[in-house]
Amino acid sequence: MALTHVFAGNPLDRADAKRRDPEWLAAAYRDPRSRVLPMWQLNVLIDSSAGARLGWLDAPRAAALQVDEPPIFLGIVDGIAHFALDISSIGDPAHELDLGGTLEFKDSRTAAMLLPIPDTGVLAQSRSQLDWHRRHRFCGACGNPTVPNRGGHVRECAVCKSEHFPRTDPVAIMLISDGERCLLGQSAGRLARSGFYSALAGFIDQGESIEEAVRREVFEEAGVRVGDVRYHSSQPWPFPSSLMIGCHGAALSTDISIDQSEMADVRWFSRDDALRAVEGTNPNLKVPGGMAIAHHLIKAWATGDV
């Protein structure tokens, strides 16, 4: 059965043809049925009135806000257009929106632990796109200002007309096994005695396949050679905009040689150690929680579900 991770499962039809129609977009943003998700300093509005859900505003209420940024078209569901809006220019959003009771802005990671999976997918899209717009206000070709187009799916240079599209950075994350042990690492910068370990990971280089990236990263970080590589699942990670590509791999060697500039520690752990860690009952080993793809890579191997 397919596994849908946190930050995936987005139910919106991204409606590319509608993005290209500025008249339709303008009309949709005036439609009282349309919904707008406000984000302030990349924190998302949450409504906890009936469990936690995204805190959508109706379009007229959102359009009345005095903000610096245009809305970003996210997509359509059940015939209703959905937008995201950066309201960071508002000094006190709680006062401006007259928030109270069950509505409040939350950090996106915290919100994702509370929201249903489909809402986390919308959150990932919204946060990544708004953050991209904040970071790409000038043209990489000529240095002049860029302006949003196609509902926020592209920025166009006002001078040289170059088009700039949102980017996603692919990251290979892998759980390597020699049969009855798995390889886990502790990144440099973490407390060496914290007991927290995770799957190894690294960005995929240009001109490199996923399998090649898995083998290169494991050898660079741990000195372990990897043979067979199998895909497990993927997870959008909107901090700022990565795609975690989860794999399992078979070790061809077992001697560890740590890259001390990248890793504080790398060790082999038994299947029992890993299983108790994902269950939260191993006092000597802590692994990422269920929000992270690393948890599910470790769990799948520990339970034999690979």
C-alpha positions as CSV (number, residue, x, y, z in Angstrom):
1,M,0.0,0.0,0.0
2,A,1.3,3.4,-1.0
3,L,2.6,5.6,1.9
4,T,1.5,9.2,2.0
5,H,3.9,11.3,4.1
6,V,3.4,14.5,6.0
7,F,3.6,17.4,3.5
8,A,2.3,15.2,0.7
9,G,-1.3,14.3,-0.2
10,N,-2.2,17.7,-1.6
11,P,-5.8,17.4,-2.9
12,L,-5.7,20.6,-5.1
13,D,-5.8,20.4,-8.9
14,R,-3.0,22.9,-9.7
15,A,-5.0,23.9,-12.9
16,D,-2.1,25.0,-15.1
17,A,-4.5,26.2,-17.9
18,K,-6.2,28.5,-15.4
19,R,-2.9,29.9,-14.2
20,R,-2.3,31.2,-17.7
21,D,-5.6,33.2,-17.8
22,P,-5.2,36.5,-15.9
23,E,-8.8,37.4,-16.3
24,W,-10.0,34.2,-14.8
25,L,-7.5,34.6,-11.9
26,A,-8.7,38.1,-11.2
27,A,-12.3,37.0,-11.2
28,A,-11.6,34.0,-9.0
29,Y,-9.9,36.2,-6.4
30,R,-13.1,38.3,-6.3
31,D,-15.4,35.3,-6.0
32,P,-16.8,35.1,-2.4
33,R,-16.6,31.3,-2.6
34,S,-12.8,31.3,-3.2
35,R,-10.5,30.6,-0.2
36,V,-7.3,32.2,0.8
37,L,-4.6,30.9,3.2
38,P,-2.8,33.7,4.9
39,M,0.8,33.2,6.0
40,W,2.7,35.6,8.2
41,Q,6.5,35.3,8.3
42,L,5.9,31.8,6.9
43,N,3.7,30.9,9.8
44,V,0.3,29.5,8.8
45,L,-3.1,30.3,10.1
46,I,-4.7,27.3,11.9
47,D,-8.3,26.8,12.9
48,S,-8.7,24.5,15.9
49,S,-12.5,24.7,16.2
50,A,-13.0,21.1,15.2
51,G,-9.6,19.6,15.4
52,A,-6.8,21.4,13.6
53,R,-7.4,22.5,10.0
54,L,-6.0,25.2,7.8
55,G,-7.5,28.6,8.6
56,W,-8.9,29.7,5.2
57,L,-10.3,33.2,4.7
58,D,-12.9,34.0,2.2
59,A,-11.5,36.0,-0.8
60,P,-13.3,39.3,0.0
61,R,-11.9,39.3,3.5
62,A,-8.4,38.6,2.2
63,A,-8.7,41.1,-0.6
64,A,-9.5,43.8,2.0
65,L,-6.1,43.4,3.7
66,Q,-3.5,46.0,2.9
67,V,-0.5,43.8,2.0
68,D,2.5,44.2,-0.3
69,E,2.3,40.8,-2.0
70,P,-0.1,39.5,-4.7
71,P,-2.0,36.2,-4.0
72,I,-0.5,33.0,-5.2
73,F,-2.9,30.6,-7.0
74,L,-2.6,27.2,-5.5
75,G,-5.3,25.3,-7.4
76,I,-8.9,24.1,-7.4
77,V,-11.0,21.6,-5.5
78,D,-14.7,21.0,-5.8
79,G,-14.8,23.9,-8.2
80,I,-13.5,26.4,-5.7
81,A,-10.2,28.3,-6.3
82,H,-7.7,28.4,-3.5
83,F,-4.9,31.0,-3.0
84,A,-2.1,31.6,-0.6
85,L,-1.2,35.2,0.6
86,D,1.9,36.5,2.3
87,I,0.7,39.0,4.9
88,S,4.1,39.5,6.5
89,S,3.9,43.2,5.8
90,I,1.1,43.5,8.5
91,G,2.7,44.3,11.8
92,D,0.1,42.6,14.0
93,P,-1.9,40.0,12.0
94,A,-3.9,38.9,15.0
95,H,-5.3,42.5,15.4
96,E,-5.7,43.1,11.7
97,L,-7.6,39.9,11.1
98,D,-9.4,40.2,14.5
99,L,-8.3,36.7,15.4
100,G,-9.5,35.1,18.5
101,G,-10.8,31.9,19.9
102,T,-9.7,29.0,17.7
103,L,-7.7,30.9,15.0
104,E,-3.9,31.5,15.5
105,F,-0.7,31.5,13.5
106,K,1.6,28.6,14.0
107,D,5.1,27.6,12.9
108,S,4.7,25.3,9.9
109,R,6.5,22.3,11.5
110,T,4.3,22.6,14.5
111,A,1.2,22.9,12.4
112,A,2.1,19.9,10.3
113,M,2.1,17.7,13.4
114,L,-1.5,18.7,14.1
115,L,-3.1,18.9,10.6
116,P,-4.6,16.1,8.5
117,I,-2.3,14.8,5.8
118,P,-4.1,16.6,2.9
119,D,-3.8,19.9,4.7
120,T,-0.1,19.4,5.2
121,G,0.3,19.0,1.4
122,V,-1.4,22.3,0.8
123,L,0.8,23.9,3.5
124,A,3.9,22.5,1.8
125,Q,2.9,24.0,-1.5
126,S,2.0,27.4,0.1
127,R,5.1,27.7,2.2
128,S,7.5,26.7,-0.5
129,Q,6.0,29.0,-3.1
130,L,5.8,32.1,-0.8
131,D,9.3,31.6,0.4
132,W,10.6,31.2,-3.2
133,H,8.9,34.6,-4.1
134,R,10.6,36.2,-1.1
135,R,14.0,35.0,-2.2
136,H,13.8,35.7,-6.0
137,R,12.8,39.3,-6.4
138,F,15.6,40.0,-8.8
139,C,16.6,38.5,-12.1
140,G,19.5,36.1,-12.1
141,A,20.4,37.1,-15.7
142,C,20.5,40.9,-15.5
143,G,19.8,41.8,-11.9
144,N,16.7,43.8,-12.5
145,P,13.4,43.4,-10.5
146,T,11.1,40.4,-11.3
147,V,7.3,40.4,-11.1
148,P,5.0,37.4,-10.5
149,N,3.1,35.9,-13.4
150,R,0.8,32.9,-14.1
151,G,-0.8,33.2,-10.7
152,G,2.6,33.2,-9.0
153,H,4.0,30.1,-10.7
154,V,6.7,32.1,-12.5
155,R,8.5,35.4,-12.1
156,E,9.4,37.5,-15.1
157,C,12.1,40.0,-15.4
158,A,10.7,43.5,-16.1
159,V,13.6,44.3,-18.4
160,C,15.1,41.3,-20.1
161,K,11.9,39.2,-19.9
162,S,13.7,36.1,-18.6
163,E,11.3,33.7,-16.8
164,H,12.3,32.2,-13.5
165,F,10.4,29.2,-12.1
166,P,10.2,27.8,-8.6
167,R,12.9,25.2,-7.9
168,T,12.8,22.0,-5.9
169,D,16.0,20.5,-4.6
170,P,16.2,16.7,-4.8
171,V,17.7,15.0,-1.7
172,A,18.6,11.3,-1.5
173,I,17.9,9.8,2.0
174,M,18.8,6.2,2.5
175,L,18.7,3.4,4.9
176,I,21.6,1.1,4.2
177,S,21.7,-2.5,5.6
178,D,24.2,-5.3,5.6
179,G,21.4,-7.8,6.3
180,E,20.8,-7.7,10.0
181,R,22.1,-4.3,10.8
182,C,21.3,-0.8,9.5
183,L,23.6,2.2,9.1
184,L,22.6,5.3,11.0
185,G,24.4,8.6,11.4
186,Q,24.6,11.7,13.6
187,S,25.2,14.9,11.8
188,A,28.0,17.2,12.9
189,G,26.6,19.9,15.2
190,R,24.3,17.5,17.1
191,L,25.2,16.7,20.7
192,A,27.5,13.7,20.4
193,R,25.8,12.0,23.4
194,S,22.2,12.9,22.6
195,G,21.6,9.3,21.3
196,F,19.8,10.8,18.2
197,Y,20.6,9.0,14.9
198,S,19.0,9.1,11.5
199,A,19.3,7.8,7.9
200,L,22.1,9.3,5.9
201,A,21.1,11.9,3.3
202,G,22.5,14.4,0.9
203,F,21.6,16.6,-2.1
204,I,21.7,15.0,-5.5
205,D,24.3,16.6,-7.8
206,Q,23.6,17.8,-11.3
207,G,24.1,15.0,-13.9
208,E,23.7,12.3,-11.2
209,S,21.1,9.6,-10.9
210,I,19.3,8.8,-7.6
211,E,21.2,5.5,-7.3
212,E,24.6,7.2,-7.9
213,A,23.8,9.9,-5.3
214,V,22.9,7.2,-2.7
215,R,26.2,5.4,-3.3
216,R,28.3,8.6,-3.4
217,E,26.8,10.1,-0.2
218,V,27.1,6.9,1.8
219,F,30.7,6.4,0.8
220,E,31.6,10.1,1.4
221,E,29.9,10.2,4.9
222,A,30.6,6.7,6.1
223,G,33.2,5.0,3.8
224,V,30.7,2.2,3.1
225,R,30.3,0.8,-0.4
226,V,26.7,0.3,-1.6
227,G,25.4,-2.0,-4.2
228,D,21.7,-2.5,-4.9
229,V,19.5,0.6,-4.4
230,R,15.7,0.4,-4.2
231,Y,13.2,3.3,-4.1
232,H,10.9,3.4,-1.1
233,S,8.9,6.6,-1.2
234,S,9.3,10.4,-1.4
235,Q,8.4,13.4,0.8
236,P,8.2,17.1,0.0
237,W,10.1,19.1,2.6
238,P,9.2,22.8,2.4
239,F,12.2,24.1,4.4
240,P,12.6,25.8,2.0
241,S,11.8,23.5,-0.9
242,S,13.3,20.0,-1.1
243,L,12.0,16.6,-2.3
244,M,13.3,13.8,0.0
245,I,13.7,10.7,-2.2
246,G,13.8,7.7,0.2
247,C,15.7,4.6,-0.7
248,H,17.0,1.3,0.8
249,G,20.4,0.1,-0.1
250,A,22.5,-3.0,0.3
251,A,26.0,-2.6,1.8
252,L,28.9,-4.1,0.0
253,S,31.3,-3.3,2.8
254,T,30.9,-2.7,6.5
255,D,34.0,-0.9,7.7
256,I,33.2,2.7,8.7
257,S,35.3,5.7,7.9
258,I,33.6,8.9,9.0
259,D,33.8,12.3,7.2
260,Q,34.2,14.3,10.4
261,S,33.4,17.6,8.7
262,E,29.9,16.2,8.0
263,M,29.2,13.6,10.6
264,A,29.7,13.4,14.4
265,D,29.2,9.6,14.4
266,V,28.0,6.7,12.1
267,R,27.2,3.3,13.5
268,W,25.7,-0.1,12.6
269,F,22.5,-0.8,14.7
270,S,20.8,-4.2,15.0
271,R,17.3,-4.8,13.8
272,D,16.1,-5.0,17.4
273,D,17.7,-1.7,18.3
274,A,16.1,0.0,15.3
275,L,12.6,-1.6,16.0
276,R,12.6,-0.5,19.6
277,A,13.8,3.0,18.5
278,V,10.9,3.6,16.1
279,E,8.6,2.3,18.9
280,G,10.1,4.8,21.3
281,T,11.2,2.1,23.7
282,N,15.0,2.2,23.2
283,P,16.7,4.3,25.8
284,N,20.0,4.3,23.9
285,L,18.8,5.2,20.5
286,K,16.5,7.9,19.3
287,V,15.4,8.3,15.7
288,P,13.2,10.9,13.9
289,G,9.5,10.8,14.6
290,G,6.7,9.8,12.2
291,M,6.6,13.2,10.5
292,A,10.0,12.4,8.8
293,I,10.6,10.0,6.0
294,A,13.7,8.7,7.8
295,H,11.3,7.2,10.5
296,H,9.5,5.2,7.8
297,L,12.6,4.0,6.1
298,I,14.0,2.7,9.4
299,K,10.6,1.2,10.4
300,A,10.1,-0.5,7.0
301,W,13.5,-2.2,7.3
302,A,13.1,-3.1,11.0
303,T,9.8,-4.7,10.4
304,G,10.9,-6.5,7.3
305,D,8.5,-4.5,5.1
306,V,11.0,-3.8,2.3
